[in-house]
Amino acid sequence: MQRRPLALWAVPRSVSTAFERVFVEREDFEVFHEPFSAAYYFGPERRSERFAGEEPRGEHRYAAILERLLSPRDRPVFVKDMAYHVAPVMDGDFVSRFTNTFIIREPSQVLASLHRMWPDFTLEETGFEQLHRLWRLATEAGQEEPVIVDAHDLSSDAGATMRAYCEALGIPFEPEALSWEPRRIPEWRRWEEWHTEAQESTSIEELPQEKAPLPPELRPAYEHCLPYYRELHARRLRVSPEP
């Protein structure tokens, strides 16, 4: 029986690409990097006009991307993507196709980093509301206690966090995948400027713990994201430190 793809749904700037890098290093999963971003930004059903100058391409339809992820293959599939990328197709049937897991980060740090990359980001591109909605749909579809990883837990003790994640999902934990040589990952090319640190790194690096200062114009976005973050944070994966 074909195993459902393992999905890590993220908010932007949440160390999700470094998390994905661990699965790239494992080699026992086929890894897909933000496949639905193509539909959200570049497909005929695109939700965003951020790249309006580019002609939409038919192969970036949501149904075509989903079909590719669900097609039979020799290895199980790991997908990392932003929850907001699947907002147009997010329903109970969609989430039931995946084993859904989630990664969150304190909103001030997300927004400060996102603002540096895209000063004109939209509220939807902050991602917290869509992540929360996807989590709720997963629970309503019968997935009990979907795993939620907090980026600070991951960065503080990557070994313990990844071990707990793997144990919760019933997959082997491979500690040797927690370190790597710096290199470019071909699948990251579309969004390469977002992943410079992840490509130049050698492991998951520790994040600052304090909240990031935000300019006044970002306070409404922060207040919008905070309740969604708090509820998900309260349900996060509890991690025992590695000895």
N, C-alpha and C positions, 0 to 999 in steps of 0.2 A: 504494500500500500504506500502510495506516495505521501511523504510527510509534508504537512503544510509549511510554507515558508516561515522562517523565524524573522519577524520584523522588529526593528528598533525604531520607534517613532520618536521624533525629537522636536525640541524648539531650537532656533538658531543659536549658534555660539555656545553650545552646551557640552563641548568635548565629545560630541557624538562621532566625529570623524576619527578621533584617536581610539575610541571604543571600537569602531569598525576596523581600524588598523589591526587590532588584535585578531579579528576573524580573518583578515587578509593573510596574516602570518600563520594561522592555524593550518590552512590548506585543505581541511576536510569539509569546508563549506564552499559553495559557489557564492561569491559576494556581489551584490548589486548596490551601486552607490547612487542614491537619490534618483531612481528611475522616473518617478512621477514628476520631478521638476521639469522634465521635457514637456509633459502634457500641460502643466500649470502655466509655463511661460512661453512655450514654442509650438504647441499643438493647435489643431483647428478648434478645440474646445477650451482654449486657454482662458484662464481666469484673470490674468494680469496683463496689463498693457506696458509693462516695464520694458519689454523688448519688442515693442510694436513695429519697429522698423524691419524686423526679420519676418520673412514669409513663413506662415505656419506650415508644418509638414505632417502629412497624413499618418506616417508611422509613429507619431507621437500621440495618437489617440489613447485615451485611458484604457479602453478595452484591449487594444493591441499590447500595451505594456503589461496589463494584468495577465493576459494570455501567455506572454513570454515568461513571466515569473512562475506561472503555474504549470508550464509544460514539463513533461517527464524528463528527468536527467539523472546522472549517476550519483551526484552528491546532493545533500540537502542544501537549501538556499537560505542565505542570510541577506536581508534587505535593510539598509539604513536610509531613512527618508524623513523629511519634515512632515509633520501631521497636516499642516495647512496645504501642502501640495495636493492632498487627496480630498480637500474640502468639497469639490463638486460631486464626488462619488461616494462620500462617506456615509454609509448606512450599515445596517445589521448584516446584510448579505456580504458586503465588502469585507468587513472586519472578520467575519467567520471564515474567510479564506486563509487567514494568517494566524500564527501564534504571536500575539501582540505583546510587546514589551515597550517600555517608555524610559526616556531620560529627560531630566529636568535640571534647571539651574536657577539660582536666585535671580529674580527678574532685573534688578538694577544692573547686574553684571552682563546679562544678556543684552539689555537695551543699550548700554554704553558701548559694547563691542559692535552691535548691529548698526548703531548710529555712525560709527567710524567707517563702516563699509558702505552703507546705504543711508545717507542722511535723510532721504525722502521715503524711508520705509513706511509701509502701510500698517494699520493696526492688525490686519490679518497676518502680515508677515512676521509679527512678533510670535505668533504660533501658540500661545498658551491656551487660548479659548478652544482652538481646534484640537489641541492635544487632549485637553480635558474631555471634550466631546467624544473623541475617538476612544479614550479610556472608558467612558461611560457606556458607549455602544458595545465595547468588548465585554464588559461585565454583564450587560443585558443579553448578550448573545450566548452567555453561559460560561465564559472564561473566568473562573474564580480567581480573585486576587492576582490580576496581571502584574508582572514584575515591573516595578518602577525604580530606576536607579537615579540617585542624586549625584550630579557632577562633582560636588565637593567630597562626597564619600568616595567616589571613584578616584579622584585625584589624590586624596589623602592616603588611601590604601588600595591601590589598584589590584593587588593580589587577592586580598580578602573579598573585595567587591566582585571581581570576576569569578572567583571560586563560588561565592554565594549565588551569583547569577546562573552559573552553569548547573549547580546543584538544584536550584529551583526549577530548571527546565529539563533536567535529566539528561544533560549532555556532558561529555568528558571535559574536565578542566585541564588546560595545557599551560602550565606556568611559563614554559619556554617561549610562548607567543607574546609575553608581556614586554619583550625588548626586541629591537630590530635595528637594522642599518638604515641610515637616511637614504631615501630614494624616491623618485617620482613614481606615482601610481597611475598607470594609463587611464583607468576608469574615472579618475578625479579631474581629467583635463578640462571638462566644461566649466567647472567651478574652481579652477586651480588657484586663483588669487585668494580664495577663502581658506585654502588648506596648506599654505606655505609652512606654518609651524608644524603641522602634522607630518608633512613630508620630510622636514629637516630634523625632526625629533628622533630620539632613540627609545622612548618609552612614554607612558602617560605621565605628564608633568603636574606638579602640585599647583593648584589655583590659589590666589589670595582669598582669604576667608571673609574679609570685611566687605560691606556693601560698596558699590561703585558710586561716586558722586554723579548726579544727573542734573543737567540744565533744566530750568523751569519748564521749557516746552515739552520735555519728556515725562513730566510728572503724571499727566493724564494717562499716558500709555502704561506707566508703572502701576497706577492705581487700578487700571483695568486688568492687568496680568496677575496682580498679587493674590486675589482670592483663589484663582485656579491653581496657582503654584502652591499655596498653603494647603489646599485639600490634597493634592497629589503628594506633597512632601510628607504629610502625616501618614501616608500609606506606603512610603518608600521602603525598599528592601533594607532590612536591618542587618548590619554587617558586624561580625566579630573580628577584631583585629588579628592579622596574621601573627603567629609567634615569631 
